[in-house]
């Protein structure tokens, strides 16, 4: 199961560095989000809401589901 953010980034041919430059978040932090170790912060939500093909609320929910599923797999 891939991170919703990572899937979106790949679909739009964006590197972590590209996303880092437009959001002000570090590449490391973006990798932590994509790994399911953190939710989507406000800066990234703000960027996503300005994208015409993104429902930012849905992306946040999908990321939270991803985190929960990841944690369930780790504890099983």
Secondary structure by P-SEA (a helix, b strand, c coil): cccaaaaaaaaacccaaaaaaaccccaaaaaaaaaccccccaaaaaaaaaccccaaaaaaaaaaaaaaaaaaaaac
